[in-house]
Amino acid sequence: MNEIASIISTVGFPIASFLLSAYWIKYNFDRQLEKEQKAADRDEKHWEEISKLTSAVNNNTKVLYQFVKMETEKGETDK
């Protein structure tokens, strides 16, 4: 706190308030960048999970199609 009072008495209130404002803006800007990076990482992981899920569903669909085709062929030969 003594440092802030010393700055104000040395350079004056307008310059000190400008410096504090600049620090506050930079602090908030850095926090926002960090949040955006975390969100981008989370989105990337989400898309990887969705891709794996899509692949699993497609593979299951192929297996079910083959199973139905096999049962249909089996039913036709039993007639």
N, C-alpha and C positions, 0 to 999 in steps of 0.2 A: 504494500500500500504506500509505503514511503517512496518507492520508485515512481509510482504514478504521480504523486504530489510533486516530486522533484522534476519530472518531465514537464508537468503543467507550469510550474514556476519558471522553468528554464526557457521553454519554447513558446509558451502561451497556450491558452485554452483551445483556440481553433485548430492549431496544428496537432495538439495532443488528441483532440476528439477525432480528427481525421485519421490519425495513426491507429487509434482504437477501432474506429469503424472499418478501416482497411483490414485490420487483423480479423475482425469479426466476419467480414465478408469472405475472406480467404478460408477461415475455419469452416464456415457453412458450405462453401463451395467444395472443399475437400471431403466433407462428410457426405455431400450429395453424390460426388463421384464414387465414393466407396459404396454407397447404397446401390447405385446403378450397376457397379461391377458385380456385386453380390447377386443382384437380380438377373444379370446376364448369365452368370454362372449357373444360377438355379434354373433358368430357362433352358440352357444347354443340356443340363442333366435331365430335365423333363423331356426334351425332345429325344434324347437317347433312350429313355425308358419307353416312350411311346413307340419308337422305332422297333424296339425289342418286342413289345406287345403286339404290334402289327405283324411282325414276322411270325410270332407264335400263332396268332389267329389264322394267318394265311396257311401255315403248315398244317394246322388242325383241319382247315377247310379242305385241303388237298387229300388228307387221309380219309376224311369222311366221304368225300366224293369217290375215292377209290373203293371204300367199303360199300357204298351204295351201288356202285357199278358192279362190284363182285357179287353182291347179293342179287342184283337184277339178272346177271348172267346165270347165276346158279338157279334162280327161279325159272328161267326160260328153258334150261336143260332138263329140269324135273318134269316138264309138261309132257 
